[in-house]
C-alpha cells in the first residue's frame, strides 16, 4: 500500500460526502454516502497500525443503516416481490406509486364469491362499509330497476366511498367471481394518515366514476343484459 497516498482516500470520502449533501434525490444520496463511507473504511483498515476497528465498525453500521433505507426506497418505487395477481391489481391503481399501492394492498382482502346465489356486494340506497374491485368475472348490477352486467376491472362502491353517501345500486357477484375488498373506514384512516396516498386514491376512483358516467350516455345503453352492455353505470 506504499504506492497509495492515504490522503486520497480521506479526500475522496470527504468529497463524496459533500456531493451527497448536494443531492436531493434520495436514492442517489444514499448510494453516494455509502461510497464515501467505503473509502473511509479502506483508510481505517489499510493505513493505521493497528487498524482503527472502532471506526470501521461504526462505518459498517452506517452502511447497513443506509442499505435498509435503500431497500425501503426500492420497495416504494418498484413492484419487486409482488405476486402476479398483485401486479395485475397494481395496473388498475394507475395513480398510485408502487409504495402507496403496497399500503393499500396490506388492508385488502382477496375473496371468491360463494353461496347459492353468490355474494351481494352492495344494496341500493343502503350504506356500504366496503370498497370492491372486480378482479375475475362479471357481476350483476340493479340500478333503479335497470339491470346490467359489470365486467372485471371495475370498482364497486366508489361513489359511496368518495362522497360518503348511500350506494346507488345493488350489485351481486355470482359464484366463482374473484374480487378484492377494502373496509372503507380502514381505507379512510390510511388516506388521512398518508394524504398523498389519499389524494391519489380519490383521483383514481373519480376517474373510474367519470368513465362509467360517460359510457352511460352511449346509444347502446339499453342493450339487454345477456349481451353485456357497454353502459357501465355507476355500480354502487
Secondary structure in CASP SS format (residue, H / E / C, confidence):
PFRMAT SS
TARGET T0000
AUTHOR 0000-0000-0000
METHOD secondary structure of the structure
MODEL  1
X C 1.00
X C 1.00
X C 1.00
X C 1.00
X C 1.00
X H 1.00
X H 1.00
X H 1.00
X H 1.00
X H 1.00
X H 1.00
X H 1.00
X H 1.00
X H 1.00
X H 1.00
X H 1.00
X H 1.00
X H 1.00
X H 1.00
X H 1.00
X H 1.00
X H 1.00
X C 1.00
X C 1.00
X C 1.00
X H 1.00
X H 1.00
X H 1.00
X H 1.00
X H 1.00
X H 1.00
X H 1.00
X H 1.00
X H 1.00
X H 1.00
X H 1.00
X H 1.00
X H 1.00
X H 1.00
X H 1.00
X H 1.00
X H 1.00
X H 1.00
X H 1.00
X H 1.00
X H 1.00
X C 1.00
X C 1.00
X C 1.00
X C 1.00
X C 1.00
X C 1.00
X H 1.00
X H 1.00
X H 1.00
X H 1.00
X H 1.00
X H 1.00
X H 1.00
X H 1.00
X H 1.00
X H 1.00
X H 1.00
X H 1.00
X H 1.00
X H 1.00
X H 1.00
X H 1.00
X H 1.00
X H 1.00
X H 1.00
X H 1.00
X H 1.00
X H 1.00
X H 1.00
X H 1.00
X H 1.00
X C 1.00
X C 1.00
X C 1.00
X C 1.00
X C 1.00
X C 1.00
X H 1.00
X H 1.00
X H 1.00
X H 1.00
X H 1.00
X H 1.00
X H 1.00
X H 1.00
X H 1.00
X C 1.00
X C 1.00
X C 1.00
X C 1.00
X C 1.00
X H 1.00
X H 1.00
X H 1.00
X H 1.00
X H 1.00
X H 1.00
X H 1.00
X H 1.00
X H 1.00
X C 1.00
X E 1.00
X E 1.00
X E 1.00
X E 1.00
X E 1.00
X C 1.00
X C 1.00
X C 1.00
X C 1.00
X C 1.00
X C 1.00
X E 1.00
X E 1.00
X E 1.00
X E 1.00
X C 1.00
X C 1.00
X C 1.00
X C 1.00
X C 1.00
X C 1.00
X C 1.00
X E 1.00
X E 1.00
X E 1.00
X E 1.00
X E 1.00
X E 1.00
X E 1.00
X C 1.00
X E 1.00
X E 1.00
X E 1.00
X E 1.00
X E 1.00
X E 1.00
X C 1.00
X C 1.00
X E 1.00
X E 1.00
X E 1.00
X E 1.00
X E 1.00
X E 1.00
X C 1.00
X C 1.00
X C 1.00
X E 1.00
X E 1.00
X C 1.00
X H 1.00
X H 1.00
X H 1.00
X H 1.00
X H 1.00
X H 1.00
X C 1.00
X C 1.00
X C 1.00
X C 1.00
X C 1.00
X C 1.00
X E 1.00
X E 1.00
X E 1.00
X E 1.00
X C 1.00
X C 1.00
X C 1.00
X C 1.00
X E 1.00
X E 1.00
X E 1.00
X E 1.00
X E 1.00
X E 1.00
X H 1.00
X H 1.00
X H 1.00
X H 1.00
X H 1.00
X H 1.00
X H 1.00
X H 1.00
X H 1.00
X H 1.00
X C 1.00
X H 1.00
X H 1.00
X H 1.00
X H 1.00
X H 1.00
X H 1.00
X H 1.00
X H 1.00
X H 1.00
X H 1.00
X H 1.00
X H 1.00
X H 1.00
X H 1.00
X H 1.00
X H 1.00
X H 1.00
X H 1.00
X H 1.00
X H 1.00
X H 1.00
X C 1.00
X C 1.00
X C 1.00
X H 1.00
X H 1.00
X H 1.00
X H 1.00
X C 1.00
X C 1.00
X H 1.00
X H 1.00
X H 1.00
X C 1.00
X C 1.00
X C 1.00
X C 1.00
X C 1.00
X C 1.00
X C 1.00
X C 1.00
X C 1.00
END
